[in-house]
Amino acid sequence: MLEKIFEGFIWRSRFIIILSVIFGLIGAITLFIVASLDIYNITISTFKALIAHTHPENIHKNLVSTVIGAVDLYLIAVVLFIFSFGLYELFISDIDEASENTKKQKILEIHSLDQLKDKIAKVIIMVLIVNFFQRVLNIQYSSPTEMLYFALSILALSLGLYFLHKNSHI
């Protein structure tokens, strides 16, 4: 009898995962809002500059950097969404509404921890690539060697994406 009570307690303790699901969703929604506000603010300031016929210093750099930063935030939000959906489906219950829309919701369908890990890893790699390009915008190159390193880093990223994509079709 004690064993049955203990096993029941262990099985029901999986519902603590709901906290990470809820806070993951809150974090994702917050990141979507922040990224959207960043893009909204830079768009408004750019249009104001265009209307006033001014050309602020570094407007292109600021605009591109802000948009890339927002894309980075959106991707991190996607990681949190995938994480929340995956944990919920793995530990709590299948999402009934997702199974009704089979074609559109395949990306959120997760059947194992390995699947969850793979999906999150792919998005995190994209976050790192976007973050890399955001940082590259602010680098001043002073020698040909630095340009060579930049080219090699882009080659390494491209090869990594190629093998990541190739692996997903196996």
Order of alpha helices (4+ residues) and beta strands (2+ residues): alpha-alpha-alpha-alpha-alpha-alpha
